[in-house]
Amino acid sequence: MLRHMKKRVLAALLWFYAMWYAGAMVAQVFGLSPALGPILGTASAAIIAVDPRHIIWKSTRPKADADVATATAVQPAQTTI
């Protein structure tokens, strides 16, 4: 669990920096506000860290539910002689 959180935090920091840089470049090229960089960086880091749809960071909860469903569905048939 701790290793998973370290990966999530590192990914969020990298996305924050990358999008801040990209936003600053876009702002410079198109003459927009320099605040575009930190705004894009914060938004992307929040999306990566939180991952509301569980696309990036797979949750262990659905796997546990699937294991329980599989264990109950694949029980061998009992025969009486």
C-alpha positions as CSV (number, residue, x, y, z in Angstrom):
1,M,0.0,0.0,0.0
2,L,2.8,2.4,0.9
3,R,4.6,1.6,-2.4
4,H,1.4,2.4,-4.3
5,M,1.1,5.7,-2.6
6,K,4.7,6.6,-3.3
7,K,4.1,6.0,-7.0
8,R,0.9,8.0,-7.0
9,V,2.6,11.0,-5.3
10,L,5.6,10.8,-7.6
11,A,3.3,10.6,-10.7
12,A,1.3,13.6,-9.4
13,L,4.5,15.7,-8.9
14,L,5.8,14.8,-12.4
15,W,2.5,15.7,-14.0
16,F,2.3,18.9,-12.1
17,Y,5.7,20.0,-13.3
18,A,5.2,18.8,-16.9
19,M,1.8,20.6,-17.2
20,W,3.1,23.7,-15.5
21,Y,5.9,23.9,-18.1
22,A,3.5,23.1,-21.0
23,G,1.1,25.7,-19.8
24,A,3.8,28.3,-19.4
25,M,5.0,27.6,-23.0
26,V,1.4,27.9,-24.4
27,A,0.9,31.1,-22.4
28,Q,4.1,32.6,-23.8
29,V,3.4,31.6,-27.4
30,F,-0.2,32.9,-27.4
31,G,0.3,35.8,-25.1
32,L,-2.0,34.5,-22.3
33,S,-1.7,34.9,-18.6
34,P,1.4,33.3,-17.0
35,A,-1.1,31.8,-14.4
36,L,-2.1,29.3,-17.0
37,G,0.9,27.1,-16.1
38,P,0.2,26.6,-12.4
39,I,-3.5,26.2,-13.1
40,L,-2.9,23.4,-15.6
41,G,-0.2,21.8,-13.4
42,T,-2.5,21.7,-10.4
43,A,-5.5,20.4,-12.3
44,S,-3.5,17.6,-13.9
45,A,-1.8,16.6,-10.7
46,A,-5.1,16.5,-8.9
47,I,-6.6,14.3,-11.6
48,I,-3.6,11.9,-11.6
49,A,-3.5,11.7,-7.8
50,V,-7.2,11.2,-7.2
51,D,-8.0,9.2,-10.3
52,P,-11.8,9.3,-9.8
53,R,-12.6,6.7,-12.5
54,H,-9.8,4.3,-11.3
55,I,-8.3,4.1,-14.8
56,I,-4.7,4.8,-13.8
57,W,-4.6,3.3,-10.3
58,K,-6.4,0.0,-10.1
59,S,-8.2,-0.4,-6.8
60,T,-7.9,-3.6,-4.8
61,R,-11.5,-3.5,-3.8
62,P,-13.1,-4.7,-7.1
63,K,-10.5,-7.5,-7.3
64,A,-11.4,-8.7,-3.9
65,D,-15.1,-8.6,-4.8
66,A,-14.4,-10.5,-8.0
67,D,-12.4,-13.2,-6.1
68,V,-15.4,-13.7,-3.7
69,A,-17.8,-14.0,-6.7
70,T,-15.5,-16.4,-8.5
71,A,-15.0,-18.5,-5.4
72,T,-18.7,-18.9,-4.8
73,A,-19.5,-19.5,-8.5
74,V,-16.9,-22.2,-9.1
75,Q,-17.6,-24.6,-6.3
76,P,-17.5,-28.3,-7.4
77,A,-20.8,-30.1,-7.6
78,Q,-21.5,-32.5,-4.8
79,T,-22.8,-35.8,-5.9
80,T,-24.6,-38.4,-3.7
81,I,-24.0,-42.1,-4.3
